[in-house]
Amino acid sequence: MSVHNVQVFLARDARWTLEVDDPLQVRQYFTSRAAAVAAGLKTAIAEHVALLVHGVHGEPDEILLKERDGERRP
């Protein structure tokens, strides 16, 4: 999979959305921000990519997760 980042944001229907920049993955919807962030964190760690969490009004609350040494683990 070629994922570069994972984003969590508030959708227009008041659900929290987890979106991965991989066209093969579908958006996931959650009723709470905490659940969406937990799922996003799990995905970002598994893929060794950045997690970007947007605030309620669209302002970013950045949580960047990248390997410190720049290497991917198997």
CHARMM-style PDB file with segment names, atoms N, HN, CA, C and O in Angstrom:
ATOM      1  N   MET     1       0.850  -1.186   0.000  1.00  0.00      PROA
ATOM      2  CA  MET     1       0.000   0.000   0.000  1.00  0.00      PROA
ATOM      3  C   MET     1       0.885   1.235   0.000  1.00  0.00      PROA
ATOM      4  O   MET     1       1.917   1.249   0.671  1.00  0.00      PROA
ATOM      5  N   SER     2       0.510   2.257  -0.728  1.00  0.00      PROA
ATOM      6  HN  SER     2      -0.328   2.245  -1.273  1.00  0.00      PROA
ATOM      7  CA  SER     2       1.305   3.474  -0.814  1.00  0.00      PROA
ATOM      8  C   SER     2       0.614   4.629  -0.103  1.00  0.00      PROA
ATOM      9  O   SER     2       0.210   5.605  -0.736  1.00  0.00      PROA
ATOM     10  N   VAL     3       0.483   4.517   1.189  1.00  0.00      PROA
ATOM     11  HN  VAL     3       0.811   3.724   1.703  1.00  0.00      PROA
ATOM     12  CA  VAL     3      -0.150   5.552   1.997  1.00  0.00      PROA
ATOM     13  C   VAL     3       0.908   6.578   2.385  1.00  0.00      PROA
ATOM     14  O   VAL     3       2.004   6.217   2.815  1.00  0.00      PROA
ATOM     15  N   HSD     4       0.575   7.868   2.231  1.00  0.00      PROA
ATOM     16  HN  HSD     4      -0.315   8.161   1.882  1.00  0.00      PROA
ATOM     17  CA  HSD     4       1.498   8.924   2.610  1.00  0.00      PROA
ATOM     18  C   HSD     4       1.049   9.657   3.865  1.00  0.00      PROA
ATOM     19  O   HSD     4       1.884  10.160   4.617  1.00  0.00      PROA
ATOM     20  N   ASN     5      -0.254   9.724   4.101  1.00  0.00      PROA
ATOM     21  HN  ASN     5      -0.932   9.316   3.490  1.00  0.00      PROA
ATOM     22  CA  ASN     5      -0.742  10.334   5.334  1.00  0.00      PROA
ATOM     23  C   ASN     5      -2.151   9.850   5.644  1.00  0.00      PROA
ATOM     24  O   ASN     5      -2.852   9.293   4.799  1.00  0.00      PROA
ATOM     25  N   VAL     6      -2.529  10.087   6.882  1.00  0.00      PROA
ATOM     26  HN  VAL     6      -1.959  10.540   7.568  1.00  0.00      PROA
ATOM     27  CA  VAL     6      -3.846   9.722   7.391  1.00  0.00      PROA
ATOM     28  C   VAL     6      -4.433  10.995   7.994  1.00  0.00      PROA
ATOM     29  O   VAL     6      -3.742  11.716   8.714  1.00  0.00      PROA
ATOM     30  N   GLN     7      -5.708  11.276   7.704  1.00  0.00      PROA
ATOM     31  HN  GLN     7      -6.269  10.691   7.119  1.00  0.00      PROA
ATOM     32  CA  GLN     7      -6.337  12.487   8.221  1.00  0.00      PROA
ATOM     33  C   GLN     7      -7.631  12.159   8.957  1.00  0.00      PROA
ATOM     34  O   GLN     7      -8.391  11.275   8.560  1.00  0.00      PROA
ATOM     35  N   VAL     8      -7.855  12.890  10.029  1.00  0.00      PROA
ATOM     36  HN  VAL     8      -7.238  13.607  10.351  1.00  0.00      PROA
ATOM     37  CA  VAL     8      -9.112  12.816  10.776  1.00  0.00      PROA
ATOM     38  C   VAL     8      -9.726  14.213  10.736  1.00  0.00      PROA
ATOM     39  O   VAL     8      -9.067  15.198  11.070  1.00  0.00      PROA
ATOM     40  N   PHE     9     -10.991  14.291  10.325  1.00  0.00      PROA
ATOM     41  HN  PHE     9     -11.526  13.490  10.054  1.00  0.00      PROA
ATOM     42  CA  PHE     9     -11.653  15.593  10.273  1.00  0.00      PROA
ATOM     43  C   PHE     9     -13.155  15.431  10.496  1.00  0.00      PROA
ATOM     44  O   PHE     9     -13.700  14.333  10.386  1.00  0.00      PROA
ATOM     45  N   LEU    10     -13.800  16.534  10.807  1.00  0.00      PROA
ATOM     46  HN  LEU    10     -13.356  17.426  10.896  1.00  0.00      PROA
ATOM     47  CA  LEU    10     -15.238  16.560  11.039  1.00  0.00      PROA
ATOM     48  C   LEU    10     -15.955  16.708   9.703  1.00  0.00      PROA
ATOM     49  O   LEU    10     -15.711  17.662   8.965  1.00  0.00      PROA
ATOM     50  N   ALA    11     -16.839  15.763   9.393  1.00  0.00      PROA
ATOM     51  HN  ALA    11     -17.038  14.988   9.992  1.00  0.00      PROA
ATOM     52  CA  ALA    11     -17.598  15.810   8.137  1.00  0.00      PROA
ATOM     53  C   ALA    11     -18.798  16.738   8.294  1.00  0.00      PROA
ATOM     54  O   ALA    11     -19.137  17.153   9.402  1.00  0.00      PROA
ATOM     55  N   ARG    12     -19.424  17.053   7.186  1.00  0.00      PROA
ATOM     56  HN  ARG    12     -19.148  16.716   6.286  1.00  0.00      PROA
ATOM     57  CA  ARG    12     -20.582  17.960   7.210  1.00  0.00      PROA
ATOM     58  C   ARG    12     -21.766  17.385   7.976  1.00  0.00      PROA
ATOM     59  O   ARG    12     -22.604  18.136   8.476  1.00  0.00      PROA
ATOM     60  N   ASP    13     -21.844  16.061   8.073  1.00  0.00      PROA
ATOM     61  HN  ASP    13     -21.164  15.451   7.667  1.00  0.00      PROA
ATOM     62  CA  ASP    13     -22.969  15.442   8.782  1.00  0.00      PROA
ATOM     63  C   ASP    13     -22.672  15.223  10.266  1.00  0.00      PROA
ATOM     64  O   ASP    13     -23.354  14.438  10.925  1.00  0.00      PROA
ATOM     65  N   ALA    14     -21.655  15.914  10.796  1.00  0.00      PROA
ATOM     66  HN  ALA    14     -21.101  16.551  10.261  1.00  0.00      PROA
ATOM     67  CA  ALA    14     -21.272  15.893  12.208  1.00  0.00      PROA
ATOM     68  C   ALA    14     -20.653  14.574  12.657  1.00  0.00      PROA
ATOM     69  O   ALA    14     -20.544  14.323  13.857  1.00  0.00      PROA
ATOM     70  N   ARG    15     -20.246  13.730  11.713  1.00  0.00      PROA
ATOM     71  HN  ARG    15     -20.335  13.934  10.738  1.00  0.00      PROA
ATOM     72  CA  ARG    15     -19.498  12.525  12.077  1.00  0.00      PROA
ATOM     73  C   ARG    15     -18.020  12.804  11.823  1.00  0.00      PROA
ATOM     74  O   ARG    15     -17.664  13.614  10.967  1.00  0.00      PROA
ATOM     75  N   TRP    16     -17.185  12.134  12.567  1.00  0.00      PROA
ATOM     76  HN  TRP    16     -17.473  11.476  13.262  1.00  0.00      PROA
ATOM     77  CA  TRP    16     -15.744  12.252  12.373  1.00  0.00      PROA
ATOM     78  C   TRP    16     -15.318  11.259  11.312  1.00  0.00      PROA
ATOM     79  O   TRP    16     -15.785  10.120  11.288  1.00  0.00      PROA
ATOM     80  N   THR    17     -14.431  11.695  10.436  1.00  0.00      PROA
ATOM     81  HN  THR    17     -14.052  12.621  10.455  1.00  0.00      PROA
ATOM     82  CA  THR    17     -14.030  10.913   9.285  1.00  0.00      PROA
ATOM     83  C   THR    17     -12.547  10.593   9.350  1.00  0.00      PROA
ATOM     84  O   THR    17     -11.722  11.441   9.688  1.00  0.00      PROA
ATOM     85  N   LEU    18     -12.230   9.344   9.017  1.00  0.00      PROA
ATOM     86  HN  LEU    18     -12.901   8.655   8.743  1.00  0.00      PROA
ATOM     87  CA  LEU    18     -10.848   8.912   8.868  1.00  0.00      PROA
ATOM     88  C   LEU    18     -10.624   8.682   7.390  1.00  0.00      PROA
ATOM     89  O   LEU    18     -11.304   7.868   6.766  1.00  0.00      PROA
ATOM     90  N   GLU    19      -9.659   9.412   6.830  1.00  0.00      PROA
ATOM     91  HN  GLU    19      -9.107  10.074   7.337  1.00  0.00      PROA
ATOM     92  CA  GLU    19      -9.378   9.302   5.402  1.00  0.00      PROA
ATOM     93  C   GLU    19      -7.901   9.003   5.199  1.00  0.00      PROA
ATOM     94  O   GLU    19      -7.027   9.663   5.764  1.00  0.00      PROA
ATOM     95  N   VAL    20      -7.649   8.004   4.388  1.00  0.00      PROA
ATOM     96  HN  VAL    20      -8.359   7.469   3.930  1.00  0.00      PROA
ATOM     97  CA  VAL    20      -6.292   7.602   4.037  1.00  0.00      PROA
ATOM     98  C   VAL    20      -6.098   7.941   2.566  1.00  0.00      PROA
ATOM     99  O   VAL    20      -6.999   7.725   1.755  1.00  0.00      PROA
ATOM    100  N   ASP    21      -4.924   8.472   2.214  1.00  0.00      PROA
ATOM    101  HN  ASP    21      -4.192   8.647   2.873  1.00  0.00      PROA
ATOM    102  CA  ASP    21      -4.707   8.890   0.829  1.00  0.00      PROA
ATOM    103  C   ASP    21      -4.372   7.725  -0.110  1.00  0.00      PROA
ATOM    104  O   ASP    21      -3.507   7.838  -0.979  1.00  0.00      PROA
ATOM    105  N   ASP    22      -5.060   6.630   0.082  1.00  0.00      PROA
ATOM    106  HN  ASP    22      -5.762   6.538   0.788  1.00  0.00      PROA
ATOM    107  CA  ASP    22      -4.936   5.459  -0.787  1.00  0.00      PROA
ATOM    108  C   ASP    22      -6.284   5.262  -1.471  1.00  0.00      PROA
ATOM    109  O   ASP    22      -7.284   5.046  -0.786  1.00  0.00      PROA
ATOM    110  N   PRO    23      -6.343   5.328  -2.798  1.00  0.00      PROA
ATOM    111  CA  PRO    23      -7.632   5.217  -3.489  1.00  0.00      PROA
ATOM    112  C   PRO    23      -8.335   3.877  -3.291  1.00  0.00      PROA
ATOM    113  O   PRO    23      -9.530   3.758  -3.561  1.00  0.00      PROA
ATOM    114  N   LEU    24      -7.611   2.882  -2.826  1.00  0.00      PROA
ATOM    115  HN  LEU    24      -6.640   2.978  -2.606  1.00  0.00      PROA
ATOM    116  CA  LEU    24      -8.226   1.572  -2.594  1.00  0.00      PROA
ATOM    117  C   LEU    24      -8.932   1.484  -1.241  1.00  0.00      PROA
ATOM    118  O   LEU    24      -9.666   0.529  -0.987  1.00  0.00      PROA
ATOM    119  N   GLN    25      -8.717   2.465  -0.381  1.00  0.00      PROA
ATOM    120  HN  GLN    25      -8.120   3.241  -0.587  1.00  0.00      PROA
ATOM    121  CA  GLN    25      -9.355   2.446   0.935  1.00  0.00      PROA
ATOM    122  C   GLN    25     -10.541   3.405   0.965  1.00  0.00      PROA
ATOM    123  O   GLN    25     -10.501   4.483   0.372  1.00  0.00      PROA
ATOM    124  N   VAL    26     -11.577   3.000   1.652  1.00  0.00      PROA
ATOM    125  HN  VAL    26     -11.609   2.124   2.133  1.00  0.00      PROA
ATOM    126  CA  VAL    26     -12.766   3.834   1.779  1.00  0.00      PROA
ATOM    127  C   VAL    26     -12.691   4.655   3.059  1.00  0.00      PROA
ATOM    128  O   VAL    26     -12.035   4.271   4.027  1.00  0.00      PROA
ATOM    129  N   ARG    27     -13.369   5.782   3.042  1.00  0.00      PROA
ATOM    130  HN  ARG    27     -13.902   6.094   2.256  1.00  0.00      PROA
ATOM    131  CA  ARG    27     -13.459   6.600   4.252  1.00  0.00      PROA
ATOM    132  C   ARG    27     -14.169   5.808   5.340  1.00  0.00      PROA
ATOM    133  O   ARG    27     -15.066   5.008   5.075  1.00  0.00      PROA
ATOM    134  N   GLN    28     -13.743   6.055   6.558  1.00  0.00      PROA
ATOM    135  HN  GLN    28     -13.014   6.705   6.773  1.00  0.00      PROA
ATOM    136  CA  GLN    28     -14.406   5.447   7.704  1.00  0.00      PROA
ATOM    137  C   GLN    28     -15.028   6.577   8.507  1.00  0.00      PROA
ATOM    138  O   GLN    28     -14.447   7.656   8.622  1.00  0.00      PROA
ATOM    139  N   TYR    29     -16.205   6.333   9.060  1.00  0.00      PROA
ATOM    140  HN  TYR    29     -16.678   5.456   8.966  1.00  0.00      PROA
ATOM    141  CA  TYR    29     -16.917   7.349   9.830  1.00  0.00      PROA
ATOM    142  C   TYR    29     -17.086   6.893  11.270  1.00  0.00      PROA
ATOM    143  O   TYR    29     -17.297   5.710  11.539  1.00  0.00      PROA
ATOM    144  N   PHE    30     -16.992   7.850  12.197  1.00  0.00      PROA
ATOM    145  HN  PHE    30     -16.821   8.811  11.978  1.00  0.00      PROA
ATOM    146  CA  PHE    30     -17.087   7.580  13.625  1.00  0.00      PROA
ATOM    147  C   PHE    30     -17.986   8.619  14.278  1.00  0.00      PROA
ATOM    148  O   PHE    30     -18.094   9.744  13.792  1.00  0.00      PROA
ATOM    149  N   THR    31     -18.626   8.249  15.369  1.00  0.00      PROA
ATOM    150  HN  THR    31     -18.538   7.335  15.764  1.00  0.00      PROA
ATOM    151  CA  THR    31     -19.503   9.190  16.077  1.00  0.00      PROA
ATOM    152  C   THR    31     -18.727  10.101  17.024  1.00  0.00      PROA
ATOM    153  O   THR    31     -19.267  11.104  17.492  1.00  0.00      PROA
ATOM    154  N   SER    32     -17.470   9.768  17.312  1.00  0.00      PROA
ATOM    155  HN  SER    32     -17.031   8.954  16.931  1.00  0.00      PROA
ATOM    156  CA  SER    32     -16.688  10.635  18.191  1.00  0.00      PROA
ATOM    157  C   SER    32     -15.297  10.872  17.614  1.00  0.00      PROA
ATOM    158  O   SER    32     -14.758  10.050  16.873  1.00  0.00      PROA
ATOM    159  N   ARG    33     -14.738  12.009  17.973  1.00  0.00      PROA
ATOM    160  HN  ARG    33     -15.176  12.677  18.575  1.00  0.00      PROA
ATOM    161  CA  ARG    33     -13.387  12.343  17.512  1.00  0.00      PROA
ATOM    162  C   ARG    33     -12.378  11.372  18.107  1.00  0.00      PROA
ATOM    163  O   ARG    33     -11.433  10.968  17.429  1.00  0.00      PROA
ATOM    164  N   ALA    34     -12.567  10.994  19.361  1.00  0.00      PROA
ATOM    165  HN  ALA    34     -13.335  11.322  19.911  1.00  0.00      PROA
ATOM    166  CA  ALA    34     -11.635  10.077  20.024  1.00  0.00      PROA
ATOM    167  C   ALA    34     -11.546   8.741  19.297  1.00  0.00      PROA
ATOM    168  O   ALA    34     -10.454   8.198  19.129  1.00  0.00      PROA
ATOM    169  N   ALA    35     -12.677   8.212  18.868  1.00  0.00      PROA
ATOM    170  HN  ALA    35     -13.564   8.653  19.005  1.00  0.00      PROA
ATOM    171  CA  ALA    35     -12.674   6.930  18.146  1.00  0.00      PROA
ATOM    172  C   ALA    35     -11.981   7.071  16.799  1.00  0.00      PROA
ATOM    173  O   ALA    35     -11.242   6.178  16.385  1.00  0.00      PROA
ATOM    174  N   ALA    36     -12.212   8.178  16.116  1.00  0.00      PROA
ATOM    175  HN  ALA    36     -12.812   8.904  16.452  1.00  0.00      PROA
ATOM    176  CA  ALA    36     -11.575   8.404  14.816  1.00  0.00      PROA
ATOM    177  C   ALA    36     -10.065   8.577  14.973  1.00  0.00      PROA
ATOM    178  O   ALA    36      -9.289   8.060  14.169  1.00  0.00      PROA
ATOM    179  N   VAL    37      -9.654   9.304  16.008  1.00  0.00      PROA
ATOM    180  HN  VAL    37     -10.285   9.724  16.661  1.00  0.00      PROA
ATOM    181  CA  VAL    37      -8.227   9.513  16.251  1.00  0.00      PROA
ATOM    182  C   VAL    37      -7.559   8.191  16.616  1.00  0.00      PROA
ATOM    183  O   VAL    37      -6.449   7.916  16.161  1.00  0.00      PROA
ATOM    184  N   ALA    38      -8.213   7.374  17.424  1.00  0.00      PROA
ATOM    185  HN  ALA    38      -9.115   7.597  17.793  1.00  0.00      PROA
ATOM    186  CA  ALA    38      -7.652   6.070  17.792  1.00  0.00      PROA
ATOM    187  C   ALA    38      -7.445   5.196  16.557  1.00  0.00      PROA
ATOM    188  O   ALA    38      -6.401   4.562  16.410  1.00  0.00      PROA
ATOM    189  N   ALA    39      -8.428   5.164  15.682  1.00  0.00      PROA
ATOM    190  HN  ALA    39      -9.277   5.679  15.801  1.00  0.00      PROA
ATOM    191  CA  ALA    39      -8.312   4.383  14.447  1.00  0.00      PROA
ATOM    192  C   ALA    39      -7.237   4.968  13.538  1.00  0.00      PROA
ATOM    193  O   ALA    39      -6.470   4.232  12.917  1.00  0.00      PROA
ATOM    194  N   GLY    40      -7.188   6.295  13.465  1.00  0.00      PROA
ATOM    195  HN  GLY    40      -7.812   6.892  13.969  1.00  0.00      PROA
ATOM    196  CA  GLY    40      -6.174   6.954  12.648  1.00  0.00      PROA
ATOM    197  C   GLY    40      -4.769   6.707  13.173  1.00  0.00      PROA
ATOM    198  O   GLY    40      -3.839   6.499  12.393  1.00  0.00      PROA
ATOM    199  N   LEU    41      -4.612   6.730  14.483  1.00  0.00      PROA
ATOM    200  HN  LEU    41      -5.367   6.898  15.116  1.00  0.00      PROA
ATOM    201  CA  LEU    41      -3.318   6.472  15.106  1.00  0.00      PROA
ATOM    202  C   LEU    41      -2.852   5.050  14.803  1.00  0.00      PROA
ATOM    203  O   LEU    41      -1.689   4.825  14.470  1.00  0.00      PROA
ATOM    204  N   LYS    42      -3.756   4.114  14.921  1.00  0.00      PROA
ATOM    205  HN  LYS    42      -4.701   4.297  15.192  1.00  0.00      PROA
ATOM    206  CA  LYS    42      -3.431   2.716  14.629  1.00  0.00      PROA
ATOM    207  C   LYS    42      -2.982   2.567  13.173  1.00  0.00      PROA
ATOM    208  O   LYS    42      -1.996   1.884  12.893  1.00  0.00      PROA
ATOM    209  N   THR    43      -3.696   3.197  12.258  1.00  0.00      PROA
ATOM    210  HN  THR    43      -4.496   3.752  12.485  1.00  0.00      PROA
ATOM    211  CA  THR    43      -3.352   3.129  10.838  1.00  0.00      PROA
ATOM    212  C   THR    43      -2.018   3.814  10.563  1.00  0.00      PROA
ATOM    213  O   THR    43      -1.183   3.271   9.839  1.00  0.00      PROA
ATOM    214  N   ALA    44      -1.810   4.997  11.128  1.00  0.00      PROA
ATOM    215  HN  ALA    44      -2.488   5.438  11.716  1.00  0.00      PROA
ATOM    216  CA  ALA    44      -0.572   5.744  10.899  1.00  0.00      PROA
ATOM    217  C   ALA    44       0.646   4.982  11.420  1.00  0.00      PROA
ATOM    218  O   ALA    44       1.694   4.963  10.774  1.00  0.00      PROA
ATOM    219  N   ILE    45       0.507   4.366  12.568  1.00  0.00      PROA
ATOM    220  HN  ILE    45      -0.344   4.381  13.092  1.00  0.00      PROA
ATOM    221  CA  ILE    45       1.617   3.586  13.118  1.00  0.00      PROA
ATOM    222  C   ILE    45       1.899   2.372  12.232  1.00  0.00      PROA
ATOM    223  O   ILE    45       3.054   2.067  11.933  1.00  0.00      PROA
ATOM    224  N   ALA    46       0.853   1.697  11.822  1.00  0.00      PROA
ATOM    225  HN  ALA    46      -0.085   1.945  12.065  1.00  0.00      PROA
ATOM    226  CA  ALA    46       1.025   0.507  10.979  1.00  0.00      PROA
ATOM    227  C   ALA    46       1.677   0.839   9.649  1.00  0.00      PROA
ATOM    228  O   ALA    46       2.470   0.055   9.129  1.00  0.00      PROA
ATOM    229  N   GLU    47       1.343   2.003   9.095  1.00  0.00      PROA
ATOM    230  HN  GLU    47       0.698   2.640   9.517  1.00  0.00      PROA
ATOM    231  CA  GLU    47       1.858   2.401   7.785  1.00  0.00      PROA
ATOM    232  C   GLU    47       3.112   3.271   7.872  1.00  0.00      PROA
ATOM    233  O   GLU    47       3.718   3.584   6.846  1.00  0.00      PROA
ATOM    234  N   HSD    48       3.510   3.667   9.093  1.00  0.00      PROA
ATOM    235  HN  HSD    48       3.019   3.413   9.926  1.00  0.00      PROA
ATOM    236  CA  HSD    48       4.683   4.522   9.302  1.00  0.00      PROA
ATOM    237  C   HSD    48       4.537   5.845   8.552  1.00  0.00      PROA
ATOM    238  O   HSD    48       5.445   6.278   7.843  1.00  0.00      PROA
ATOM    239  N   VAL    49       3.376   6.477   8.726  1.00  0.00      PROA
ATOM    240  HN  VAL    49       2.638   6.126   9.302  1.00  0.00      PROA
ATOM    241  CA  VAL    49       3.104   7.740   8.032  1.00  0.00      PROA
ATOM    242  C   VAL    49       2.589   8.782   9.009  1.00  0.00      PROA
ATOM    243  O   VAL    49       2.373   8.494  10.186  1.00  0.00      PROA
ATOM    244  N   ALA    50       2.396   9.989   8.514  1.00  0.00      PROA
ATOM    245  HN  ALA    50       2.571  10.224   7.558  1.00  0.00      PROA
ATOM    246  CA  ALA    50       1.908  11.097   9.326  1.00  0.00      PROA
ATOM    247  C   ALA    50       0.409  10.979   9.578  1.00  0.00      PROA
ATOM    248  O   ALA    50      -0.349  10.511   8.728  1.00  0.00      PROA
ATOM    249  N   LEU    51       0.005  11.414  10.765  1.00  0.00      PROA
ATOM    250  HN  LEU    51       0.620  11.794  11.455  1.00  0.00      PROA
ATOM    251  CA  LEU    51      -1.413  11.520  11.122  1.00  0.00      PROA
ATOM    252  C   LEU    51      -1.712  12.996  11.314  1.00  0.00      PROA
ATOM    253  O   LEU    51      -1.057  13.670  12.109  1.00  0.00      PROA
ATOM    254  N   LEU    52      -2.699  13.497  10.586  1.00  0.00      PROA
ATOM    255  HN  LEU    52      -3.230  12.950   9.939  1.00  0.00      PROA
ATOM    256  CA  LEU    52      -3.107  14.891  10.712  1.00  0.00      PROA
ATOM    257  C   LEU    52      -4.529  14.908  11.244  1.00  0.00      PROA
ATOM    258  O   LEU    52      -5.448  14.397  10.604  1.00  0.00      PROA
ATOM    259  N   VAL    53      -4.706  15.504  12.432  1.00  0.00      PROA
ATOM    260  HN  VAL    53      -3.959  15.918  12.952  1.00  0.00      PROA
ATOM    261  CA  VAL    53      -6.025  15.577  13.057  1.00  0.00      PROA
ATOM    262  C   VAL    53      -6.500  17.012  12.978  1.00  0.00      PROA
ATOM    263  O   VAL    53      -5.864  17.916  13.519  1.00  0.00      PROA
ATOM    264  N   HSD    54      -7.622  17.221  12.302  1.00  0.00      PROA
ATOM    265  HN  HSD    54      -8.139  16.487  11.862  1.00  0.00      PROA
ATOM    266  CA  HSD    54      -8.190  18.556  12.161  1.00  0.00      PROA
ATOM    267  C   HSD    54      -9.081  18.860  13.352  1.00  0.00      PROA
ATOM    268  O   HSD    54      -9.696  17.963  13.930  1.00  0.00      PROA
ATOM    269  N   GLY    55      -9.143  20.136  13.714  1.00  0.00      PROA
ATOM    270  HN  GLY    55      -8.644  20.864  13.245  1.00  0.00      PROA
ATOM    271  CA  GLY    55      -9.993  20.564  14.809  1.00  0.00      PROA
ATOM    272  C   GLY    55     -11.451  20.664  14.384  1.00  0.00      PROA
ATOM    273  O   GLY    55     -11.791  20.412  13.228  1.00  0.00      PROA
ATOM    274  N   VAL    56     -12.292  21.026  15.313  1.00  0.00      PROA
ATOM    275  HN  VAL    56     -12.016  21.231  16.252  1.00  0.00      PROA
ATOM    276  CA  VAL    56     -13.729  21.110  15.067  1.00  0.00      PROA
ATOM    277  C   VAL    56     -14.055  22.101  13.962  1.00  0.00      PROA
ATOM    278  O   VAL    56     -14.945  21.844  13.151  1.00  0.00      PROA
ATOM    279  N   HSD    57     -13.366  23.212  13.914  1.00  0.00      PROA
ATOM    280  HN  HSD    57     -12.643  23.421  14.573  1.00  0.00      PROA
ATOM    281  CA  HSD    57     -13.653  24.241  12.917  1.00  0.00      PROA
ATOM    282  C   HSD    57     -12.664  24.220  11.764  1.00  0.00      PROA
ATOM    283  O   HSD    57     -12.471  25.224  11.078  1.00  0.00      PROA
ATOM    284  N   GLY    58     -12.043  23.075  11.560  1.00  0.00      PROA
ATOM    285  HN  GLY    58     -12.200  22.260  12.117  1.00  0.00      PROA
ATOM    286  CA  GLY    58     -11.148  22.922  10.428  1.00  0.00      PROA
ATOM    287  C   GLY    58      -9.702  23.285  10.689  1.00  0.00      PROA
ATOM    288  O   GLY    58      -8.847  23.050   9.834  1.00  0.00      PROA
ATOM    289  N   GLU    59      -9.398  23.862  11.872  1.00  0.00      PROA
ATOM    290  HN  GLU    59     -10.092  24.052  12.567  1.00  0.00      PROA
ATOM    291  CA  GLU    59      -8.012  24.180  12.153  1.00  0.00      PROA
ATOM    292  C   GLU    59      -7.267  22.877  12.419  1.00  0.00      PROA
ATOM    293  O   GLU    59      -7.794  21.991  13.091  1.00  0.00      PROA
ATOM    294  N   PRO    60      -6.065  22.753  11.907  1.00  0.00      PROA
ATOM    295  CA  PRO    60      -5.332  21.506  12.143  1.00  0.00      PROA
ATOM    296  C   PRO    60      -4.741  21.436  13.541  1.00  0.00      PROA
ATOM    297  O   PRO    60      -4.177  22.409  14.042  1.00  0.00      PROA
ATOM    298  N   ASP    61      -4.876  20.286  14.154  1.00  0.00      PROA
ATOM    299  HN  ASP    61      -5.334  19.496  13.746  1.00  0.00      PROA
ATOM    300  CA  ASP    61      -4.164  19.923  15.374  1.00  0.00      PROA
ATOM    301  C   ASP    61      -3.224  18.824  14.914  1.00  0.00      PROA
ATOM    302  O   ASP    61      -3.608  17.655  14.882  1.00  0.00      PROA
ATOM    303  N   GLU    62      -1.996  19.181  14.559  1.00  0.00      PROA
ATOM    304  HN  GLU    62      -1.684  20.131  14.585  1.00  0.00      PROA
ATOM    305  CA  GLU    62      -1.121  18.213  13.918  1.00  0.00      PROA
ATOM    306  C   GLU    62      -0.514  17.241  14.919  1.00  0.00      PROA
ATOM    307  O   GLU    62       0.008  17.631  15.963  1.00  0.00      PROA
ATOM    308  N   ILE    63      -0.598  15.991  14.574  1.00  0.00      PROA
ATOM    309  HN  ILE    63      -1.022  15.673  13.726  1.00  0.00      PROA
ATOM    310  CA  ILE    63       0.088  14.936  15.297  1.00  0.00      PROA
ATOM    311  C   ILE    63       0.868  14.192  14.224  1.00  0.00      PROA
ATOM    312  O   ILE    63       0.296  13.403  13.472  1.00  0.00      PROA
ATOM    313  N   LEU    64       2.145  14.434  14.153  1.00  0.00      PROA
ATOM    314  HN  LEU    64       2.610  15.075  14.764  1.00  0.00      PROA
ATOM    315  CA  LEU    64       2.943  13.817  13.101  1.00  0.00      PROA
ATOM    316  C   LEU    64       3.677  12.610  13.671  1.00  0.00      PROA
ATOM    317  O   LEU    64       4.408  12.718  14.656  1.00  0.00      PROA
ATOM    318  N   LEU    65       3.476  11.488  13.053  1.00  0.00      PROA
ATOM    319  HN  LEU    65       2.881  11.400  12.253  1.00  0.00      PROA
ATOM    320  CA  LEU    65       4.125  10.262  13.488  1.00  0.00      PROA
ATOM    321  C   LEU    65       5.005   9.758  12.356  1.00  0.00      PROA
ATOM    322  O   LEU    65       4.506   9.276  11.339  1.00  0.00      PROA
ATOM    323  N   LYS    66       6.267   9.866  12.529  1.00  0.00      PROA
ATOM    324  HN  LYS    66       6.673  10.258  13.355  1.00  0.00      PROA
ATOM    325  CA  LYS    66       7.211   9.366  11.533  1.00  0.00      PROA
ATOM    326  C   LYS    66       8.350   8.697  12.284  1.00  0.00      PROA
ATOM    327  O   LYS    66       8.636   9.044  13.430  1.00  0.00      PROA
ATOM    328  N   GLU    67       8.978   7.767  11.658  1.00  0.00      PROA
ATOM    329  HN  GLU    67       8.745   7.485  10.727  1.00  0.00      PROA
ATOM    330  CA  GLU    67      10.137   7.126  12.244  1.00  0.00      PROA
ATOM    331  C   GLU    67      11.209   8.180  12.434  1.00  0.00      PROA
ATOM    332  O   GLU    67      11.489   8.942  11.509  1.00  0.00      PROA
ATOM    333  N   ARG    68      11.804   8.243  13.586  1.00  0.00      PROA
ATOM    334  HN  ARG    68      11.577   7.625  14.338  1.00  0.00      PROA
ATOM    335  CA  ARG    68      12.814   9.251  13.853  1.00  0.00      PROA
ATOM    336  C   ARG    68      14.052   9.067  12.986  1.00  0.00      PROA
ATOM    337  O   ARG    68      14.675  10.043  12.566  1.00  0.00      PROA
ATOM    338  N   ASP    69      14.401   7.827  12.723  1.00  0.00      PROA
ATOM    339  HN  ASP    69      13.895   7.035  13.065  1.00  0.00      PROA
ATOM    340  CA  ASP    69      15.584   7.577  11.920  1.00  0.00      PROA
ATOM    341  C   ASP    69      15.278   7.534  10.424  1.00  0.00      PROA
ATOM    342  O   ASP    69      16.185   7.352   9.612  1.00  0.00      PROA
ATOM    343  N   GLY    70      14.019   7.698  10.061  1.00  0.00      PROA
ATOM    344  HN  GLY    70      13.282   7.845  10.721  1.00  0.00      PROA
ATOM    345  CA  GLY    70      13.619   7.712   8.668  1.00  0.00      PROA
ATOM    346  C   GLY    70      13.521   6.346   8.025  1.00  0.00      PROA
ATOM    347  O   GLY    70      13.192   6.245   6.843  1.00  0.00      PROA
ATOM    348  N   GLU    71      13.795   5.303   8.766  1.00  0.00      PROA
ATOM    349  HN  GLU    71      14.062   5.384   9.726  1.00  0.00      PROA
ATOM    350  CA  GLU    71      13.719   3.961   8.210  1.00  0.00      PROA
ATOM    351  C   GLU    71      12.374   3.318   8.557  1.00  0.00      PROA
ATOM    352  O   GLU    71      11.799   3.558   9.619  1.00  0.00      PROA
ATOM    353  N   ARG    72      11.904   2.508   7.637  1.00  0.00      PROA
ATOM    354  HN  ARG    72      12.371   2.313   6.775  1.00  0.00      PROA
ATOM    355  CA  ARG    72      10.665   1.756   7.875  1.00  0.00      PROA
ATOM    356  C   ARG    72      11.006   0.421   8.515  1.00  0.00      PROA
ATOM    357  O   ARG    72      12.003  -0.216   8.174  1.00  0.00      PROA
ATOM    358  N   ARG    73      10.174   0.021   9.431  1.00  0.00      PROA
ATOM    359  HN  ARG    73       9.364   0.539   9.708  1.00  0.00      PROA
ATOM    360  CA  ARG    73      10.350  -1.297  10.021  1.00  0.00      PROA
ATOM    361  C   ARG    73       9.474  -2.287   9.279  1.00  0.00      PROA
ATOM    362  O   ARG    73       8.406  -1.922   8.787  1.00  0.00      PROA
ATOM    363  N   PRO    74       9.913  -3.534   9.190  1.00  0.00      PROA
ATOM    364  CA  PRO    74       9.079  -4.538   8.499  1.00  0.00      PROA
ATOM    365  C   PRO    74       7.812  -4.838   9.219  1.00  0.00      PROA
ATOM    366  OT1 PRO    74       7.018  -5.658   8.756  1.00  0.00      PROA
TER     367      PRO     74
END
